[in-house]
């Protein structure tokens, strides 16, 4: 058990050091963001918000993709994307998580 406490303390101290390096300009934001989220704990994980059909359609159109191409990038069927956009079904699980990433960062984040 002592190892677990040490590794947790060590991880917190490493993250604190990385944040300090970022603050003084020796580490860029991208490098800081690449630190594994498991070290931060669940309170710092991005929130997965529900997404409406209109929002999905808007993201797809902004990416200039057909339903079939958008579905292919999300490993879904075009029919399922159509159902999501029409509000017949609501995205859950991994699909909802990917859509939240696209909403926050754009389609380029998953390509």
DODOLUM-525087 format. One record per residue: residue number from 1; x negated, y negated, z negated of N, C-alpha, C in turn. Coordinates in nm, 2 decimals, m for minus. Each point is the difference from the previous one (the first is absolute). Layout:
residues N
+-----+--------+--------+--------+--------+--------+--------+--------+--------+--------+
| seq |    npx |    npy |    npz |   capx |   capy |   capz |    cpx |    cpy |    cpz |
+-----+--------+--------+--------+--------+--------+--------+--------+--------+--------+
| NUM |      X |      Y |      Z |      X |      Y |      Z |      X |      Y |      Z |
...
+-----+--------+--------+--------+--------+--------+--------+--------+--------+--------+
end
This chain:
residues 111
+-----+--------+--------+--------+--------+--------+--------+--------+--------+--------+
| seq |    npx |    npy |    npz |   capx |   capy |   capz |    cpx |    cpy |    cpz |
+-----+--------+--------+--------+--------+--------+--------+--------+--------+--------+
|   1 |  m0.08 |   0.12 |   0.00 |   0.08 |  m0.12 |   0.00 |  m0.08 |  m0.13 |   0.00 |
|   2 |  m0.12 |   0.01 |  m0.06 |  m0.08 |  m0.12 |  m0.01 |  m0.04 |  m0.05 |   0.15 |
|   3 |  m0.02 |   0.10 |   0.09 |  m0.04 |  m0.04 |   0.13 |   0.12 |  m0.07 |   0.07 |
|   4 |   0.12 |   0.04 |  m0.03 |   0.11 |  m0.07 |   0.06 |   0.01 |  m0.15 |  m0.04 |
|   5 |  m0.02 |  m0.03 |  m0.13 |   0.00 |  m0.13 |  m0.05 |  m0.12 |  m0.08 |   0.06 |
|   6 |  m0.11 |   0.06 |   0.01 |  m0.12 |  m0.07 |   0.06 |   0.03 |  m0.03 |   0.14 |
|   7 |   0.05 |   0.09 |   0.08 |   0.02 |  m0.02 |   0.14 |   0.10 |  m0.11 |   0.02 |
|   8 |   0.11 |   0.00 |  m0.08 |   0.10 |  m0.11 |   0.01 |  m0.06 |  m0.14 |  m0.03 |
|   9 |  m0.08 |   0.00 |  m0.11 |  m0.07 |  m0.12 |  m0.04 |  m0.10 |  m0.05 |   0.11 |
|  10 |  m0.07 |   0.10 |   0.05 |  m0.10 |  m0.03 |   0.11 |   0.07 |  m0.05 |   0.12 |
|  11 |   0.11 |   0.06 |   0.04 |   0.08 |  m0.05 |   0.12 |   0.04 |  m0.14 |  m0.02 |
|  12 |   0.06 |  m0.03 |  m0.12 |   0.05 |  m0.13 |  m0.03 |  m0.12 |  m0.11 |   0.01 |
|  13 |  m0.11 |   0.04 |  m0.05 |  m0.12 |  m0.09 |   0.00 |  m0.05 |  m0.02 |   0.14 |
|  14 |   0.00 |   0.11 |   0.08 |  m0.04 |  m0.01 |   0.14 |   0.09 |  m0.10 |   0.08 |
|  15 |   0.13 |   0.02 |  m0.02 |   0.10 |  m0.09 |   0.06 |  m0.02 |  m0.14 |  m0.04 |
|  16 |  m0.02 |  m0.02 |  m0.13 |  m0.02 |  m0.14 |  m0.05 |  m0.13 |  m0.06 |   0.06 |
|  17 |  m0.10 |   0.08 |   0.02 |  m0.13 |  m0.05 |   0.06 |   0.03 |  m0.03 |   0.15 |
|  18 |   0.08 |   0.08 |   0.07 |   0.03 |  m0.02 |   0.14 |   0.08 |  m0.13 |   0.01 |
|  19 |   0.10 |  m0.02 |  m0.09 |   0.08 |  m0.13 |   0.01 |  m0.09 |  m0.12 |  m0.03 |
|  20 |  m0.10 |   0.02 |  m0.09 |  m0.09 |  m0.11 |  m0.03 |  m0.09 |  m0.03 |   0.13 |
|  21 |  m0.04 |   0.10 |   0.06 |  m0.08 |  m0.02 |   0.13 |   0.08 |  m0.07 |   0.10 |
|  22 |   0.13 |   0.03 |   0.01 |   0.09 |  m0.06 |   0.10 |   0.02 |  m0.15 |  m0.04 |
|  23 |   0.02 |  m0.03 |  m0.13 |   0.02 |  m0.13 |  m0.04 |  m0.12 |  m0.09 |   0.03 |
|  24 |  m0.12 |   0.05 |  m0.01 |  m0.12 |  m0.09 |   0.02 |  m0.05 |   0.01 |   0.15 |
|  25 |   0.08 |   0.08 |   0.08 |  m0.03 |   0.00 |   0.14 |  m0.10 |   0.10 |   0.05 |
|  26 |  m0.04 |   0.09 |  m0.08 |  m0.09 |   0.11 |   0.04 |   0.07 |   0.12 |   0.06 |
|  27 |   0.13 |   0.01 |  m0.01 |   0.08 |   0.11 |   0.05 |   0.12 |  m0.06 |   0.07 |
|  28 |   0.03 |   0.04 |   0.12 |   0.11 |  m0.05 |   0.08 |   0.13 |   0.06 |  m0.05 |
|  29 |   0.11 |  m0.06 |   0.03 |   0.13 |   0.05 |  m0.04 |   0.03 |   0.14 |   0.05 |
|  30 |  m0.04 |   0.03 |   0.13 |   0.03 |   0.13 |   0.06 |  m0.08 |   0.11 |  m0.08 |
|  31 |  m0.12 |  m0.02 |  m0.04 |  m0.08 |   0.10 |  m0.08 |   0.07 |   0.02 |  m0.13 |
|  32 |   0.04 |  m0.11 |  m0.07 |   0.07 |   0.01 |  m0.12 |   0.13 |   0.08 |   0.01 |
|  33 |   0.07 |  m0.02 |   0.11 |   0.13 |   0.07 |   0.02 |  m0.03 |   0.15 |   0.03 |
|  34 |  m0.11 |   0.04 |   0.04 |  m0.03 |   0.14 |   0.03 |  m0.03 |   0.08 |  m0.12 |
|  35 |  m0.01 |  m0.06 |  m0.12 |  m0.01 |   0.08 |  m0.12 |   0.13 |   0.08 |  m0.02 |
|  36 |  m0.02 |   0.12 |  m0.03 |   0.12 |   0.09 |  m0.01 |   0.10 |  m0.05 |  m0.10 |
|  37 |   0.13 |   0.00 |   0.04 |   0.10 |  m0.04 |  m0.09 |   0.02 |   0.08 |  m0.12 |
|  38 |  m0.04 |   0.13 |   0.00 |   0.02 |   0.08 |  m0.12 |  m0.08 |  m0.06 |  m0.12 |
|  39 |  m0.10 |  m0.08 |   0.02 |  m0.07 |  m0.06 |  m0.11 |   0.08 |  m0.12 |  m0.06 |
|  40 |   0.09 |  m0.05 |   0.07 |   0.08 |  m0.12 |  m0.05 |   0.12 |   0.04 |  m0.08 |
|  41 |   0.05 |   0.12 |   0.02 |   0.12 |   0.04 |  m0.08 |   0.13 |  m0.04 |   0.07 |
|  42 |   0.11 |   0.06 |  m0.03 |   0.13 |  m0.02 |   0.07 |   0.05 |  m0.14 |   0.00 |
|  43 |  m0.03 |  m0.08 |  m0.10 |   0.05 |  m0.14 |   0.00 |  m0.05 |  m0.09 |   0.11 |
|  44 |  m0.11 |   0.04 |   0.06 |  m0.06 |  m0.08 |   0.11 |   0.03 |   0.06 |   0.14 |
|  45 |   0.07 |   0.11 |   0.00 |   0.04 |   0.05 |   0.13 |   0.10 |  m0.08 |   0.07 |
|  46 |  m0.01 |  m0.01 |   0.14 |   0.10 |  m0.08 |   0.07 |   0.14 |   0.05 |  m0.03 |
|  47 |   0.10 |  m0.09 |  m0.01 |   0.14 |   0.04 |  m0.02 |   0.05 |   0.05 |   0.13 |
|  48 |   0.08 |   0.11 |   0.00 |   0.07 |   0.05 |   0.12 |   0.14 |  m0.05 |  m0.01 |
|  49 |   0.03 |  m0.10 |   0.08 |   0.13 |  m0.06 |   0.01 |   0.09 |   0.07 |   0.10 |
|  50 |   0.13 |   0.00 |  m0.02 |   0.09 |   0.06 |   0.10 |  m0.01 |  m0.09 |   0.13 |
|  51 |   0.02 |   0.06 |   0.11 |   0.00 |  m0.07 |   0.13 |   0.12 |   0.02 |   0.08 |
|  52 |   0.06 |  m0.10 |   0.05 |   0.13 |   0.01 |   0.08 |  m0.03 |   0.04 |   0.14 |
|  53 |   0.10 |   0.04 |   0.07 |   0.00 |   0.03 |   0.14 |  m0.05 |  m0.12 |   0.08 |
|  54 |   0.06 |  m0.12 |  m0.03 |  m0.04 |  m0.12 |   0.07 |  m0.15 |  m0.03 |  m0.01 |
|  55 |  m0.05 |   0.02 |  m0.12 |  m0.14 |  m0.02 |  m0.03 |  m0.09 |   0.10 |   0.08 |
|  56 |   0.04 |   0.12 |   0.01 |  m0.07 |   0.10 |   0.08 |   0.00 |  m0.04 |   0.15 |
|  57 |   0.12 |  m0.04 |   0.05 |   0.01 |  m0.04 |   0.14 |  m0.09 |  m0.12 |   0.02 |
|  58 |   0.00 |  m0.09 |  m0.09 |  m0.09 |  m0.12 |   0.01 |  m0.15 |   0.03 |   0.01 |
|  59 |  m0.04 |   0.09 |  m0.09 |  m0.14 |   0.05 |   0.00 |  m0.04 |   0.06 |   0.13 |
|  60 |   0.09 |   0.09 |   0.05 |  m0.02 |   0.07 |   0.12 |  m0.01 |  m0.10 |   0.12 |
|  61 |   0.09 |  m0.09 |   0.01 |   0.00 |  m0.10 |   0.11 |  m0.12 |  m0.09 |  m0.01 |
|  62 |  m0.04 |  m0.04 |  m0.12 |  m0.12 |  m0.08 |  m0.02 |  m0.13 |   0.07 |   0.05 |
|  63 |   0.00 |   0.14 |  m0.02 |  m0.11 |   0.08 |   0.05 |   0.01 |   0.02 |   0.15 |
|  64 |   0.11 |  m0.04 |   0.06 |   0.03 |   0.02 |   0.14 |  m0.01 |   0.15 |   0.04 |
|  65 |   0.08 |   0.07 |  m0.07 |   0.00 |   0.15 |   0.02 |   0.15 |   0.04 |   0.02 |
|  66 |   0.01 |   0.11 |   0.08 |   0.13 |   0.06 |   0.01 |   0.03 |   0.09 |  m0.12 |
|  67 |   0.12 |   0.04 |  m0.02 |   0.03 |   0.09 |  m0.11 |  m0.09 |   0.13 |   0.01 |
|  68 |  m0.02 |   0.05 |   0.12 |  m0.07 |   0.12 |   0.01 |  m0.15 |  m0.02 |  m0.03 |
|  69 |  m0.06 |  m0.11 |   0.04 |  m0.14 |  m0.02 |  m0.03 |  m0.02 |  m0.03 |  m0.15 |
|  70 |   0.09 |  m0.08 |  m0.06 |   0.00 |  m0.03 |  m0.14 |   0.01 |   0.13 |  m0.08 |
|  71 |   0.10 |   0.08 |   0.04 |   0.02 |   0.13 |  m0.07 |  m0.13 |   0.09 |   0.01 |
|  72 |  m0.06 |   0.00 |   0.11 |  m0.12 |   0.08 |   0.02 |  m0.11 |  m0.04 |  m0.10 |
|  73 |  m0.02 |  m0.13 |  m0.02 |  m0.10 |  m0.05 |  m0.09 |   0.03 |   0.03 |  m0.14 |
|  74 |   0.13 |   0.02 |  m0.03 |   0.04 |   0.03 |  m0.14 |   0.02 |   0.15 |  m0.02 |
|  75 |  m0.02 |   0.08 |   0.11 |   0.02 |   0.14 |  m0.01 |   0.15 |   0.03 |  m0.03 |
|  76 |   0.09 |  m0.07 |   0.07 |   0.14 |   0.02 |  m0.01 |   0.06 |   0.03 |   0.14 |
|  77 |   0.13 |   0.02 |   0.00 |   0.06 |   0.02 |   0.13 |   0.07 |  m0.14 |   0.04 |
|  78 |   0.01 |  m0.02 |   0.13 |   0.07 |  m0.12 |   0.04 |   0.14 |  m0.01 |  m0.05 |
|  79 |   0.07 |   0.11 |  m0.01 |   0.13 |   0.01 |  m0.05 |   0.01 |  m0.05 |  m0.15 |
|  80 |  m0.10 |   0.04 |  m0.07 |   0.00 |  m0.04 |  m0.15 |  m0.02 |  m0.15 |  m0.01 |
|  81 |  m0.09 |  m0.05 |   0.08 |  m0.03 |  m0.15 |   0.00 |   0.13 |  m0.07 |   0.04 |
|  82 |   0.07 |   0.05 |   0.10 |   0.13 |  m0.06 |   0.04 |   0.10 |   0.00 |  m0.12 |
|  83 |   0.01 |   0.12 |  m0.07 |   0.09 |   0.00 |  m0.11 |  m0.04 |  m0.09 |  m0.11 |
|  84 |  m0.13 |  m0.02 |  m0.03 |  m0.05 |  m0.09 |  m0.10 |   0.04 |  m0.15 |   0.04 |
|  85 |  m0.03 |  m0.03 |   0.13 |   0.03 |  m0.14 |   0.04 |   0.15 |  m0.03 |   0.00 |
|  86 |   0.09 |   0.10 |   0.02 |   0.14 |  m0.02 |   0.00 |   0.06 |   0.01 |  m0.14 |
|  87 |  m0.09 |   0.04 |  m0.10 |   0.05 |   0.00 |  m0.14 |   0.07 |   0.13 |  m0.03 |
|  88 |   0.00 |   0.10 |   0.09 |   0.06 |   0.13 |  m0.03 |  m0.08 |   0.07 |  m0.11 |
|  89 |  m0.13 |  m0.01 |   0.01 |  m0.09 |   0.06 |  m0.10 |  m0.09 |  m0.10 |  m0.06 |
|  90 |  m0.05 |   0.02 |  m0.12 |  m0.09 |  m0.09 |  m0.06 |  m0.13 |   0.07 |  m0.02 |
|  91 |  m0.11 |  m0.07 |   0.03 |  m0.14 |   0.07 |  m0.01 |  m0.03 |   0.03 |  m0.15 |
|  92 |  m0.07 |   0.11 |  m0.02 |  m0.04 |   0.04 |  m0.13 |  m0.14 |   0.06 |   0.01 |
|  93 |  m0.06 |   0.02 |  m0.12 |  m0.13 |   0.07 |   0.00 |  m0.11 |  m0.07 |   0.08 |
|  94 |  m0.07 |   0.09 |   0.07 |  m0.12 |  m0.05 |   0.08 |   0.05 |  m0.10 |   0.11 |
|  95 |   0.11 |   0.02 |   0.06 |   0.05 |  m0.09 |   0.10 |   0.02 |  m0.14 |  m0.06 |
|  96 |   0.06 |  m0.01 |  m0.11 |   0.03 |  m0.13 |  m0.07 |  m0.14 |  m0.06 |  m0.04 |
|  97 |  m0.09 |   0.08 |  m0.04 |  m0.13 |  m0.06 |  m0.04 |  m0.07 |  m0.05 |   0.12 |
|  98 |   0.00 |   0.07 |   0.12 |  m0.06 |  m0.05 |   0.12 |   0.06 |  m0.12 |   0.05 |
|  99 |   0.14 |  m0.01 |  m0.01 |   0.07 |  m0.12 |   0.05 |  m0.04 |  m0.12 |  m0.09 |
| 100 |  m0.02 |   0.02 |  m0.13 |  m0.04 |  m0.11 |  m0.09 |  m0.14 |  m0.05 |   0.04 |
| 101 |  m0.09 |   0.10 |   0.04 |  m0.13 |  m0.05 |   0.04 |   0.01 |  m0.08 |   0.13 |
| 102 |   0.08 |   0.05 |   0.09 |   0.02 |  m0.08 |   0.13 |   0.06 |  m0.13 |  m0.03 |
| 103 |   0.09 |  m0.01 |  m0.09 |   0.07 |  m0.12 |  m0.04 |  m0.10 |  m0.10 |  m0.05 |
| 104 |  m0.09 |   0.05 |  m0.09 |  m0.10 |  m0.09 |  m0.07 |  m0.11 |  m0.04 |   0.09 |
| 105 |  m0.06 |   0.10 |   0.08 |  m0.12 |  m0.02 |   0.07 |   0.01 |   0.00 |   0.16 |
| 106 |   0.12 |   0.04 |   0.05 |   0.01 |   0.01 |   0.14 |  m0.03 |   0.14 |   0.05 |
| 107 |   0.04 |   0.03 |   0.12 |  m0.02 |   0.13 |   0.06 |  m0.14 |   0.04 |   0.01 |
| 108 |  m0.09 |  m0.09 |   0.02 |  m0.14 |   0.03 |   0.01 |  m0.06 |   0.07 |  m0.12 |
| 109 |   0.07 |   0.00 |  m0.12 |  m0.05 |   0.06 |  m0.12 |   0.01 |   0.16 |   0.02 |
| 110 |   0.09 |   0.05 |   0.08 |   0.01 |   0.14 |   0.02 |  m0.06 |   0.06 |   0.13 |
| 111 |  m0.04 |  m0.09 |   0.09 |  m0.05 |   0.04 |   0.13 |  m0.14 |   0.03 |  m0.01 |
+-----+--------+--------+--------+--------+--------+--------+--------+--------+--------+
end
